[in-house]
Amino acid sequence: MALTEKQYINKIEFLHTGDVQVRESTEVYRDEQMIAQEYHRRVVSADEQLDGPLAERLQGIQLEVVAERNSLREEKAKLEAEKADLEKQVSDKDAELQKAQEEHQKTIENYKLLEEAKKLVEDELALAKQELESLKPVEEPQEEPQPQEDPQEPEVQEEQEVQA
């Protein structure tokens, strides 16, 4: 009855932080039948220097992870700068909108004041017209003009009276 032990890396996971999680498995066999299995998990940071068989296996992968993490950091910094710029633009637009709303409100208030002033002027004009009407002299009915006698006509009348 021979016992044998095998150790190997059976799982490698890349974490969102850029680190690598490695699971090593240790299996114990008796006459080619596994009687025990044990796992050991460890996290290797992207900057950590390794040695041994794990270093050989992860060296290429680790370099890729470091490069990807650096690329993601640069992209994140770029996106944060864009976000800050967009937030500033939104803030500026909000300030412009607020100013425009205030100006619009002032315009509405001025319009209402003008409408009130117009009504007051119209009322004053109506009162002035009434006063003007009351100040006009009342025209007395004129006597009907008497027809003027034609100077030749009186002579005719006189002649008629004389003949009579």
VMD Tcl script that builds the backbone (N, CA, C; Angstrom):
set m [mol new atoms 492]
animate dup $m
set s [atomselect $m all]
$s set {name element resname resid chain x y z} {
  {N N MET 1 A 0.816 -1.154 0.000}
  {CA C MET 1 A 0.000 0.000 0.000}
  {C C MET 1 A 0.885 1.251 0.000}
  {N N ALA 2 A 0.806 1.951 -1.131}
  {CA C ALA 2 A 1.671 3.110 -1.296}
  {C C ALA 2 A 0.843 4.384 -1.259}
  {N N LEU 3 A 1.331 5.328 -0.470}
  {CA C LEU 3 A 0.681 6.647 -0.401}
  {C C LEU 3 A 1.467 7.608 -1.271}
  {N N THR 4 A 0.718 8.362 -2.071}
  {CA C THR 4 A 1.366 9.399 -2.886}
  {C C THR 4 A 0.627 10.716 -2.690}
  {N N GLU 5 A 1.375 11.780 -2.872}
  {CA C GLU 5 A 0.795 13.117 -2.706}
  {C C GLU 5 A 1.085 13.926 -3.962}
  {N N LYS 6 A 0.048 14.623 -4.471}
  {CA C LYS 6 A 0.211 15.497 -5.637}
  {C C LYS 6 A -0.187 16.911 -5.239}
  {N N GLN 7 A 0.633 17.852 -5.621}
  {CA C GLN 7 A 0.323 19.266 -5.385}
  {C C GLN 7 A 0.336 19.975 -6.735}
  {N N TYR 8 A -0.693 20.793 -6.937}
  {CA C TYR 8 A -0.746 21.567 -8.169}
  {C C TYR 8 A -1.680 22.764 -7.982}
  {N N ILE 9 A -1.526 23.708 -8.898}
  {CA C ILE 9 A -2.414 24.883 -8.896}
  {C C ILE 9 A -3.614 24.505 -9.744}
  {N N ASN 10 A -4.781 24.506 -9.130}
  {CA C ASN 10 A -5.944 24.098 -9.904}
  {C C ASN 10 A -6.882 25.266 -10.253}
  {N N LYS 11 A -6.595 26.458 -9.711}
  {CA C LYS 11 A -7.466 27.577 -10.063}
  {C C LYS 11 A -6.694 28.883 -9.909}
  {N N ILE 12 A -6.845 29.755 -10.932}
  {CA C ILE 12 A -6.260 31.089 -10.892}
  {C C ILE 12 A -7.392 32.073 -11.221}
  {N N GLU 13 A -7.607 33.051 -10.330}
  {CA C GLU 13 A -8.679 34.049 -10.539}
  {C C GLU 13 A -8.068 35.441 -10.501}
  {N N PHE 14 A -8.543 36.268 -11.369}
  {CA C PHE 14 A -8.100 37.654 -11.410}
  {C C PHE 14 A -9.177 38.510 -10.763}
  {N N LEU 15 A -8.796 39.224 -9.742}
  {CA C LEU 15 A -9.742 40.049 -9.000}
  {C C LEU 15 A -9.834 41.446 -9.616}
  {N N HIS 16 A -10.939 42.127 -9.323}
  {CA C HIS 16 A -11.141 43.473 -9.886}
  {C C HIS 16 A -10.097 44.471 -9.385}
  {N N THR 17 A -9.429 44.142 -8.326}
  {CA C THR 17 A -8.394 45.027 -7.786}
  {C C THR 17 A -7.082 44.910 -8.559}
  {N N GLY 18 A -7.007 43.884 -9.410}
  {CA C GLY 18 A -5.775 43.655 -10.151}
  {C C GLY 18 A -4.929 42.569 -9.532}
  {N N ASP 19 A -5.332 42.098 -8.368}
  {CA C ASP 19 A -4.595 41.031 -7.710}
  {C C ASP 19 A -5.002 39.689 -8.320}
  {N N VAL 20 A -4.194 38.668 -8.032}
  {CA C VAL 20 A -4.455 37.324 -8.545}
  {C C VAL 20 A -4.684 36.405 -7.353}
  {N N GLN 21 A -5.770 35.653 -7.436}
  {CA C GLN 21 A -6.071 34.689 -6.364}
  {C C GLN 21 A -5.716 33.297 -6.902}
  {N N VAL 22 A -4.911 32.593 -6.121}
  {CA C VAL 22 A -4.419 31.283 -6.564}
  {C C VAL 22 A -4.895 30.221 -5.574}
  {N N ARG 23 A -5.477 29.145 -6.137}
  {CA C ARG 23 A -5.875 28.026 -5.274}
  {C C ARG 23 A -4.988 26.827 -5.623}
  {N N GLU 24 A -4.316 26.331 -4.589}
  {CA C GLU 24 A -3.463 25.157 -4.761}
  {C C GLU 24 A -4.182 23.957 -4.154}
  {N N SER 25 A -4.049 22.868 -4.795}
  {CA C SER 25 A -4.693 21.655 -4.326}
  {C C SER 25 A -3.623 20.626 -3.955}
  {N N THR 26 A -3.877 19.972 -2.834}
  {CA C THR 26 A -3.010 18.879 -2.407}
  {C C THR 26 A -3.895 17.636 -2.310}
  {N N GLU 27 A -3.535 16.606 -3.057}
  {CA C GLU 27 A -4.334 15.376 -3.075}
  {C C GLU 27 A -3.465 14.208 -2.591}
  {N N VAL 28 A -4.081 13.386 -1.774}
  {CA C VAL 28 A -3.381 12.208 -1.243}
  {C C VAL 28 A -4.053 10.968 -1.845}
  {N N TYR 29 A -3.198 10.050 -2.400}
  {CA C TYR 29 A -3.697 8.832 -3.053}
  {C C TYR 29 A -3.153 7.601 -2.336}
  {N N ARG 30 A -4.019 6.601 -2.245}
  {CA C ARG 30 A -3.579 5.281 -1.783}
  {C C ARG 30 A -3.885 4.320 -2.919}
  {N N ASP 31 A -2.862 3.761 -3.434}
  {CA C ASP 31 A -3.003 2.838 -4.554}
  {C C ASP 31 A -3.844 3.457 -5.669}
  {N N GLU 32 A -3.505 4.624 -6.073}
  {CA C GLU 32 A -4.133 5.363 -7.155}
  {C C GLU 32 A -5.589 5.755 -6.879}
  {N N GLN 33 A -6.034 5.653 -5.663}
  {CA C GLN 33 A -7.376 6.122 -5.302}
  {C C GLN 33 A -7.206 7.280 -4.334}
  {N N MET 34 A -7.855 8.428 -4.657}
  {CA C MET 34 A -7.729 9.625 -3.830}
  {C C MET 34 A -8.460 9.389 -2.509}
  {N N ILE 35 A -7.740 9.618 -1.434}
  {CA C ILE 35 A -8.359 9.441 -0.109}
  {C C ILE 35 A -8.496 10.778 0.627}
  {N N ALA 36 A -7.811 11.828 0.134}
  {CA C ALA 36 A -7.935 13.138 0.787}
  {C C ALA 36 A -7.589 14.233 -0.224}
  {N N GLN 37 A -8.242 15.384 -0.011}
  {CA C GLN 37 A -7.942 16.538 -0.855}
  {C C GLN 37 A -7.995 17.781 0.031}
  {N N GLU 38 A -7.057 18.662 -0.160}
  {CA C GLU 38 A -6.987 19.883 0.644}
  {C C GLU 38 A -6.674 21.051 -0.283}
  {N N TYR 39 A -7.310 22.200 0.032}
  {CA C TYR 39 A -7.078 23.406 -0.769}
  {C C TYR 39 A -6.383 24.461 0.082}
  {N N HIS 40 A -5.557 25.199 -0.587}
  {CA C HIS 40 A -4.916 26.343 0.058}
  {C C HIS 40 A -5.056 27.509 -0.933}
  {N N ARG 41 A -5.599 28.601 -0.444}
  {CA C ARG 41 A -5.845 29.763 -1.296}
  {C C ARG 41 A -4.967 30.913 -0.830}
  {N N ARG 42 A -4.438 31.640 -1.788}
  {CA C ARG 42 A -3.665 32.823 -1.438}
  {C C ARG 42 A -3.866 33.890 -2.503}
  {N N VAL 43 A -3.674 35.148 -2.076}
  {CA C VAL 43 A -3.818 36.277 -2.985}
  {C C VAL 43 A -2.424 36.843 -3.235}
  {N N VAL 44 A -2.138 37.034 -4.487}
  {CA C VAL 44 A -0.849 37.578 -4.884}
  {C C VAL 44 A -1.128 38.956 -5.474}
  {N N SER 45 A -0.523 39.988 -4.853}
  {CA C SER 45 A -0.751 41.334 -5.398}
  {C C SER 45 A 0.015 41.455 -6.707}
  {N N ALA 46 A -0.444 42.357 -7.528}
  {CA C ALA 46 A 0.157 42.500 -8.850}
  {C C ALA 46 A 1.602 42.960 -8.764}
  {N N ASP 47 A 1.966 43.612 -7.681}
  {CA C ASP 47 A 3.323 44.133 -7.533}
  {C C ASP 47 A 4.254 43.163 -6.791}
  {N N GLU 48 A 3.708 42.088 -6.272}
  {CA C GLU 48 A 4.492 41.162 -5.447}
  {C C GLU 48 A 5.469 40.355 -6.308}
  {N N GLN 49 A 6.677 40.198 -5.777}
  {CA C GLN 49 A 7.690 39.398 -6.457}
  {C C GLN 49 A 7.558 37.946 -5.982}
  {N N LEU 50 A 7.483 37.041 -6.932}
  {CA C LEU 50 A 7.306 35.624 -6.605}
  {C C LEU 50 A 8.567 34.831 -6.973}
  {N N ASP 51 A 8.648 33.637 -6.373}
  {CA C ASP 51 A 9.706 32.717 -6.752}
  {C C ASP 51 A 9.108 31.320 -6.798}
  {N N GLY 52 A 9.796 30.428 -7.406}
  {CA C GLY 52 A 9.331 29.052 -7.469}
  {C C GLY 52 A 8.405 28.818 -8.651}
  {N N PRO 53 A 7.719 27.644 -8.602}
  {CA C PRO 53 A 6.884 27.264 -9.744}
  {C C PRO 53 A 5.704 28.230 -9.960}
  {N N LEU 54 A 5.207 28.799 -8.868}
  {CA C LEU 54 A 4.094 29.748 -8.999}
  {C C LEU 54 A 4.566 30.993 -9.752}
  {N N ALA 55 A 5.789 31.414 -9.489}
  {CA C ALA 55 A 6.332 32.589 -10.172}
  {C C ALA 55 A 6.424 32.337 -11.672}
  {N N GLU 56 A 6.875 31.151 -12.040}
  {CA C GLU 56 A 6.984 30.824 -13.453}
  {C C GLU 56 A 5.615 30.854 -14.133}
  {N N ARG 57 A 4.661 30.306 -13.438}
  {CA C ARG 57 A 3.322 30.191 -14.010}
  {C C ARG 57 A 2.634 31.540 -14.112}
  {N N LEU 58 A 2.841 32.380 -13.099}
  {CA C LEU 58 A 2.123 33.647 -13.051}
  {C C LEU 58 A 2.878 34.818 -13.664}
  {N N GLN 59 A 4.146 34.649 -13.946}
  {CA C GLN 59 A 4.950 35.784 -14.370}
  {C C GLN 59 A 4.340 36.482 -15.593}
  {N N GLY 60 A 4.053 35.757 -16.639}
  {CA C GLY 60 A 3.467 36.363 -17.838}
  {C C GLY 60 A 2.082 36.920 -17.560}
  {N N ILE 61 A 1.300 36.125 -16.827}
  {CA C ILE 61 A -0.063 36.554 -16.498}
  {C C ILE 61 A -0.020 37.806 -15.633}
  {N N GLN 62 A 0.895 37.813 -14.677}
  {CA C GLN 62 A 0.989 38.928 -13.749}
  {C C GLN 62 A 1.346 40.220 -14.489}
  {N N LEU 63 A 2.228 40.134 -15.445}
  {CA C LEU 63 A 2.588 41.321 -16.217}
  {C C LEU 63 A 1.381 41.862 -16.975}
  {N N GLU 64 A 0.587 40.952 -17.534}
  {CA C GLU 64 A -0.624 41.372 -18.240}
  {C C GLU 64 A -1.614 42.033 -17.283}
  {N N VAL 65 A -1.726 41.454 -16.094}
  {CA C VAL 65 A -2.653 42.011 -15.101}
  {C C VAL 65 A -2.194 43.401 -14.682}
  {N N VAL 66 A -0.905 43.565 -14.456}
  {CA C VAL 66 A -0.385 44.877 -14.067}
  {C C VAL 66 A -0.662 45.889 -15.176}
  {N N ALA 67 A -0.393 45.498 -16.415}
  {CA C ALA 67 A -0.629 46.401 -17.539}
  {C C ALA 67 A -2.114 46.757 -17.644}
  {N N GLU 68 A -2.966 45.759 -17.497}
  {CA C GLU 68 A -4.421 45.996 -17.566}
  {C C GLU 68 A -4.873 46.894 -16.420}
  {N N ARG 69 A -4.355 46.650 -15.227}
  {CA C ARG 69 A -4.728 47.474 -14.067}
  {C C ARG 69 A -4.295 48.919 -14.279}
  {N N ASN 70 A -3.084 49.104 -14.778}
  {CA C ASN 70 A -2.610 50.465 -15.046}
  {C C ASN 70 A -3.464 51.149 -16.111}
  {N N SER 71 A -3.810 50.381 -17.125}
  {CA C SER 71 A -4.677 50.921 -18.177}
  {C C SER 71 A -6.033 51.317 -17.607}
  {N N LEU 72 A -6.577 50.455 -16.752}
  {CA C LEU 72 A -7.872 50.762 -16.131}
  {C C LEU 72 A -7.774 51.981 -15.217}
  {N N ARG 73 A -6.666 52.113 -14.510}
  {CA C ARG 73 A -6.483 53.292 -13.647}
  {C C ARG 73 A -6.442 54.570 -14.476}
  {N N GLU 74 A -5.720 54.510 -15.614}
  {CA C GLU 74 A -5.654 55.684 -16.490}
  {C C GLU 74 A -7.034 56.026 -17.039}
  {N N GLU 75 A -7.749 54.990 -17.457}
  {CA C GLU 75 A -9.107 55.212 -17.986}
  {C C GLU 75 A -10.025 55.775 -16.904}
  {N N LYS 76 A -9.883 55.254 -15.684}
  {CA C LYS 76 A -10.689 55.747 -14.570}
  {C C LYS 76 A -10.378 57.221 -14.299}
  {N N ALA 77 A -9.105 57.576 -14.309}
  {CA C ALA 77 A -8.711 58.974 -14.083}
  {C C ALA 77 A -9.277 59.866 -15.182}
  {N N LYS 78 A -9.222 59.374 -16.421}
  {CA C LYS 78 A -9.765 60.137 -17.541}
  {C C LYS 78 A -11.276 60.325 -17.381}
  {N N LEU 79 A -11.970 59.251 -17.018}
  {CA C LEU 79 A -13.419 59.322 -16.827}
  {C C LEU 79 A -13.788 60.247 -15.670}
  {N N GLU 80 A -13.004 60.217 -14.606}
  {CA C GLU 80 A -13.276 61.115 -13.477}
  {C C GLU 80 A -13.078 62.570 -13.879}
  {N N ALA 81 A -12.059 62.828 -14.715}
  {CA C ALA 81 A -11.839 64.195 -15.204}
  {C C ALA 81 A -13.008 64.632 -16.084}
  {N N GLU 82 A -13.467 63.728 -16.959}
  {CA C GLU 82 A -14.625 64.037 -17.812}
  {C C GLU 82 A -15.859 64.278 -16.961}
  {N N LYS 83 A -16.030 63.457 -15.926}
  {CA C LYS 83 A -17.175 63.615 -15.029}
  {C C LYS 83 A -17.136 64.980 -14.346}
  {N N ALA 84 A -15.961 65.369 -13.855}
  {CA C ALA 84 A -15.823 66.669 -13.201}
  {C C ALA 84 A -16.132 67.796 -14.186}
  {N N ASP 85 A -15.652 67.645 -15.430}
  {CA C ASP 85 A -15.915 68.657 -16.456}
  {C C ASP 85 A -17.416 68.739 -16.752}
  {N N LEU 86 A -18.057 67.585 -16.890}
  {CA C LEU 86 A -19.497 67.562 -17.156}
  {C C LEU 86 A -20.292 68.149 -15.987}
  {N N GLU 87 A -19.868 67.839 -14.763}
  {CA C GLU 87 A -20.549 68.405 -13.597}
  {C C GLU 87 A -20.414 69.924 -13.581}
  {N N LYS 88 A -19.229 70.420 -13.983}
  {CA C LYS 88 A -19.036 71.878 -14.052}
  {C C LYS 88 A -19.937 72.473 -15.123}
  {N N GLN 89 A -20.020 71.803 -16.283}
  {CA C GLN 89 A -20.890 72.286 -17.353}
  {C C GLN 89 A -22.344 72.315 -16.901}
  {N N VAL 90 A -22.764 71.266 -16.212}
  {CA C VAL 90 A -24.141 71.212 -15.705}
  {C C VAL 90 A -24.366 72.332 -14.699}
  {N N SER 91 A -23.395 72.544 -13.841}
  {CA C SER 91 A -23.498 73.615 -12.849}
  {C C SER 91 A -23.601 74.976 -13.540}
  {N N ASP 92 A -22.773 75.179 -14.566}
  {CA C ASP 92 A -22.829 76.436 -15.321}
  {C C ASP 92 A -24.181 76.604 -16.006}
  {N N LYS 93 A -24.679 75.531 -16.616}
  {CA C LYS 93 A -25.982 75.591 -17.293}
  {C C LYS 93 A -27.093 75.849 -16.280}
  {N N ASP 94 A -26.992 75.233 -15.109}
  {CA C ASP 94 A -27.988 75.479 -14.061}
  {C C ASP 94 A -27.978 76.950 -13.648}
  {N N ALA 95 A -26.779 77.523 -13.531}
  {CA C ALA 95 A -26.669 78.938 -13.164}
  {C C ALA 95 A -27.269 79.811 -14.265}
  {N N GLU 96 A -26.993 79.479 -15.535}
  {CA C GLU 96 A -27.574 80.225 -16.654}
  {C C GLU 96 A -29.089 80.107 -16.652}
  {N N LEU 97 A -29.579 78.916 -16.412}
  {CA C LEU 97 A -31.024 78.696 -16.371}
  {C C LEU 97 A -31.656 79.490 -15.243}
  {N N GLN 98 A -31.036 79.491 -14.088}
  {CA C GLN 98 A -31.547 80.246 -12.943}
  {C C GLN 98 A -31.600 81.733 -13.283}
  {N N LYS 99 A -30.536 82.229 -13.917}
  {CA C LYS 99 A -30.487 83.643 -14.295}
  {C C LYS 99 A -31.582 83.955 -15.315}
  {N N ALA 100 A -31.759 83.086 -16.292}
  {CA C ALA 100 A -32.795 83.288 -17.307}
  {C C ALA 100 A -34.181 83.272 -16.673}
  {N N GLN 101 A -34.393 82.369 -15.706}
  {CA C GLN 101 A -35.689 82.313 -15.019}
  {C C GLN 101 A -35.933 83.598 -14.236}
  {N N GLU 102 A -34.892 84.120 -13.594}
  {CA C GLU 102 A -35.040 85.370 -12.850}
  {C C GLU 102 A -35.352 86.521 -13.796}
  {N N GLU 103 A -34.667 86.579 -14.932}
  {CA C GLU 103 A -34.934 87.620 -15.912}
  {C C GLU 103 A -36.348 87.500 -16.470}
  {N N HIS 104 A -36.774 86.275 -16.716}
  {CA C HIS 104 A -38.132 86.038 -17.206}
  {C C HIS 104 A -39.158 86.519 -16.174}
  {N N GLN 105 A -38.911 86.222 -14.914}
  {CA C GLN 105 A -39.817 86.652 -13.844}
  {C C GLN 105 A -39.872 88.173 -13.777}
  {N N LYS 106 A -38.708 88.828 -13.932}
  {CA C LYS 106 A -38.681 90.295 -13.925}
  {C C LYS 106 A -39.462 90.842 -15.115}
  {N N THR 107 A -39.318 90.197 -16.263}
  {CA C THR 107 A -40.055 90.629 -17.449}
  {C C THR 107 A -41.559 90.520 -17.208}
  {N N ILE 108 A -41.986 89.426 -16.598}
  {CA C ILE 108 A -43.411 89.248 -16.294}
  {C C ILE 108 A -43.881 90.328 -15.334}
  {N N GLU 109 A -43.084 90.606 -14.297}
  {CA C GLU 109 A -43.452 91.646 -13.337}
  {C C GLU 109 A -43.517 93.009 -14.021}
  {N N ASN 110 A -42.544 93.316 -14.890}
  {CA C ASN 110 A -42.565 94.584 -15.623}
  {C C ASN 110 A -43.791 94.680 -16.529}
  {N N TYR 111 A -44.148 93.581 -17.169}
  {CA C TYR 111 A -45.329 93.567 -18.026}
  {C C TYR 111 A -46.578 93.861 -17.200}
  {N N LYS 112 A -46.681 93.245 -16.043}
  {CA C LYS 112 A -47.842 93.493 -15.175}
  {C C LYS 112 A -47.881 94.956 -14.745}
  {N N LEU 113 A -46.708 95.516 -14.411}
  {CA C LEU 113 A -46.653 96.931 -14.032}
  {C C LEU 113 A -47.074 97.821 -15.198}
  {N N LEU 114 A -46.631 97.488 -16.395}
  {CA C LEU 114 A -47.021 98.262 -17.568}
  {C C LEU 114 A -48.527 98.170 -17.820}
  {N N GLU 115 A -49.085 96.991 -17.632}
  {CA C GLU 115 A -50.537 96.817 -17.796}
  {C C GLU 115 A -51.291 97.686 -16.784}
  {N N GLU 116 A -50.818 97.702 -15.541}
  {CA C GLU 116 A -51.449 98.527 -14.511}
  {C C GLU 116 A -51.320 100.006 -14.870}
  {N N ALA 117 A -50.131 100.409 -15.329}
  {CA C ALA 117 A -49.916 101.806 -15.715}
  {C C ALA 117 A -50.812 102.183 -16.891}
  {N N LYS 118 A -50.951 101.280 -17.842}
  {CA C LYS 118 A -51.812 101.524 -18.997}
  {C C LYS 118 A -53.250 101.737 -18.541}
  {N N LYS 119 A -53.703 100.908 -17.617}
  {CA C LYS 119 A -55.083 101.031 -17.124}
  {C C LYS 119 A -55.259 102.361 -16.403}
  {N N LEU 120 A -54.267 102.756 -15.596}
  {CA C LEU 120 A -54.358 104.043 -14.894}
  {C C LEU 120 A -54.409 105.206 -15.885}
  {N N VAL 121 A -53.571 105.135 -16.912}
  {CA C VAL 121 A -53.568 106.206 -17.921}
  {C C VAL 121 A -54.907 106.244 -18.647}
  {N N GLU 122 A -55.460 105.070 -18.982}
  {CA C GLU 122 A -56.765 105.030 -19.649}
  {C C GLU 122 A -57.848 105.615 -18.751}
  {N N ASP 123 A -57.798 105.286 -17.455}
  {CA C ASP 123 A -58.786 105.837 -16.512}
  {C C ASP 123 A -58.645 107.356 -16.412}
  {N N GLU 124 A -57.404 107.848 -16.325}
  {CA C GLU 124 A -57.177 109.290 -16.247}
  {C C GLU 124 A -57.647 109.976 -17.524}
  {N N LEU 125 A -57.428 109.348 -18.661}
  {CA C LEU 125 A -57.870 109.898 -19.930}
  {C C LEU 125 A -59.390 109.986 -19.969}
  {N N ALA 126 A -60.058 108.956 -19.485}
  {CA C ALA 126 A -61.524 108.971 -19.455}
  {C C ALA 126 A -62.027 110.089 -18.550}
  {N N LEU 127 A -61.386 110.262 -17.376}
  {CA C LEU 127 A -61.778 111.348 -16.467}
  {C C LEU 127 A -61.534 112.707 -17.110}
  {N N ALA 128 A -60.413 112.852 -17.799}
  {CA C ALA 128 A -60.108 114.122 -18.459}
  {C C ALA 128 A -61.142 114.423 -19.534}
  {N N LYS 129 A -61.573 113.406 -20.276}
  {CA C LYS 129 A -62.597 113.608 -21.305}
  {C C LYS 129 A -63.902 114.052 -20.666}
  {N N GLN 130 A -64.252 113.433 -19.518}
  {CA C GLN 130 A -65.492 113.824 -18.831}
  {C C GLN 130 A -65.405 115.271 -18.372}
  {N N GLU 131 A -64.277 115.649 -17.813}
  {CA C GLU 131 A -64.109 117.027 -17.361}
  {C C GLU 131 A -64.179 117.993 -18.527}
  {N N LEU 132 A -63.587 117.605 -19.633}
  {CA C LEU 132 A -63.612 118.454 -20.822}
  {C C LEU 132 A -65.037 118.634 -21.311}
  {N N GLU 133 A -65.804 117.570 -21.284}
  {CA C GLU 133 A -67.207 117.649 -21.709}
  {C C GLU 133 A -67.989 118.578 -20.784}
  {N N SER 134 A -67.690 118.502 -19.486}
  {CA C SER 134 A -68.450 119.355 -18.560}
  {C C SER 134 A -68.035 120.817 -18.674}
  {N N LEU 135 A -66.861 121.089 -19.168}
  {CA C LEU 135 A -66.389 122.465 -19.304}
  {C C LEU 135 A -66.845 123.128 -20.593}
  {N N LYS 136 A -67.344 122.418 -21.547}
  {CA C LYS 136 A -67.793 123.009 -22.809}
  {C C LYS 136 A -68.987 123.897 -22.521}
  {N N PRO 137 A -69.025 125.077 -23.129}
  {CA C PRO 137 A -70.183 125.947 -22.895}
  {C C PRO 137 A -71.424 125.312 -23.498}
  {N N VAL 138 A -72.482 125.475 -22.748}
  {CA C VAL 138 A -73.748 124.955 -23.243}
  {C C VAL 138 A -74.234 125.914 -24.315}
  {N N GLU 139 A -74.519 125.437 -25.457}
  {CA C GLU 139 A -74.973 126.290 -26.545}
  {C C GLU 139 A -76.463 126.566 -26.358}
  {N N GLU 140 A -76.788 127.868 -26.333}
  {CA C GLU 140 A -78.202 128.248 -26.213}
  {C C GLU 140 A -78.811 128.168 -27.587}
  {N N PRO 141 A -80.072 127.807 -27.612}
  {CA C PRO 141 A -80.690 127.739 -28.945}
  {C C PRO 141 A -80.716 129.143 -29.541}
  {N N GLN 142 A -80.249 129.269 -30.718}
  {CA C GLN 142 A -80.230 130.563 -31.393}
  {C C GLN 142 A -81.614 130.850 -31.966}
  {N N GLU 143 A -81.943 132.148 -31.958}
  {CA C GLU 143 A -83.218 132.538 -32.557}
  {C C GLU 143 A -83.086 132.343 -34.043}
  {N N GLU 144 A -84.222 132.019 -34.597}
  {CA C GLU 144 A -84.187 131.797 -36.032}
  {C C GLU 144 A -83.888 133.124 -36.700}
  {N N PRO 145 A -83.005 133.110 -37.580}
  {CA C PRO 145 A -82.679 134.377 -38.226}
  {C C PRO 145 A -83.893 134.881 -39.027}
  {N N GLN 146 A -84.145 136.146 -38.843}
  {CA C GLN 146 A -85.270 136.735 -39.588}
  {C C GLN 146 A -84.795 137.026 -40.984}
  {N N PRO 147 A -85.635 136.714 -41.900}
  {CA C PRO 147 A -85.209 136.949 -43.273}
  {C C PRO 147 A -85.023 138.452 -43.477}
  {N N GLN 148 A -83.936 138.746 -44.031}
  {CA C GLN 148 A -83.680 140.155 -44.306}
  {C C GLN 148 A -84.530 140.572 -45.503}
  {N N GLU 149 A -84.982 141.749 -45.341}
  {CA C GLU 149 A -85.835 142.240 -46.426}
  {C C GLU 149 A -84.964 142.716 -47.544}
  {N N ASP 150 A -85.463 142.405 -48.694}
  {CA C ASP 150 A -84.750 142.835 -49.877}
  {C C ASP 150 A -85.000 144.330 -50.028}
  {N N PRO 151 A -84.003 145.125 -50.242}
  {CA C PRO 151 A -84.220 146.555 -50.310}
  {C C PRO 151 A -85.197 146.937 -51.418}
  {N N GLN 152 A -85.276 146.185 -52.423}
  {CA C GLN 152 A -86.211 146.531 -53.474}
  {C C GLN 152 A -87.623 146.155 -53.063}
  {N N GLU 153 A -87.739 145.173 -52.263}
  {CA C GLU 153 A -89.067 144.701 -51.850}
  {C C GLU 153 A -89.813 145.779 -51.044}
  {N N PRO 154 A -89.219 146.455 -50.120}
  {CA C PRO 154 A -89.988 147.444 -49.382}
  {C C PRO 154 A -90.579 148.520 -50.296}
  {N N GLU 155 A -89.897 148.847 -51.303}
  {CA C GLU 155 A -90.441 149.852 -52.196}
  {C C GLU 155 A -91.697 149.346 -52.843}
  {N N VAL 156 A -91.685 148.065 -53.182}
  {CA C VAL 156 A -92.866 147.492 -53.821}
  {C C VAL 156 A -94.011 147.525 -52.832}
  {N N GLN 157 A -93.714 147.188 -51.589}
  {CA C GLN 157 A -94.783 147.170 -50.599}
  {C C GLN 157 A -95.314 148.595 -50.405}
  {N N GLU 158 A -94.431 149.514 -50.378}
  {CA C GLU 158 A -94.856 150.901 -50.207}
  {C C GLU 158 A -95.708 151.330 -51.387}
  {N N GLU 159 A -95.338 150.955 -52.540}
  {CA C GLU 159 A -96.112 151.301 -53.720}
  {C C GLU 159 A -97.483 150.671 -53.634}
  {N N GLN 160 A -97.526 149.448 -53.145}
  {CA C GLN 160 A -98.806 148.770 -53.046}
  {C C GLN 160 A -99.657 149.479 -52.015}
  {N N GLU 161 A -99.044 149.922 -50.950}
  {CA C GLU 161 A -99.833 150.617 -49.947}
  {C C GLU 161 A -100.342 151.962 -50.480}
  {N N VAL 162 A -99.536 152.598 -51.236}
  {CA C VAL 162 A -99.928 153.886 -51.782}
  {C C VAL 162 A -101.086 153.703 -52.749}
  {N N GLN 163 A -101.109 152.780 -53.548}
  {CA C GLN 163 A -102.157 152.543 -54.514}
  {C C GLN 163 A -103.454 152.189 -53.799}
  {N N ALA 164 A -103.332 151.677 -52.678}
  {CA C ALA 164 A -104.543 151.256 -52.028}
  {C C ALA 164 A -105.263 152.377 -51.402}
}
mol reanalyze $m
mol bondsrecalc $m
mol representation Tube
mol addrep $m
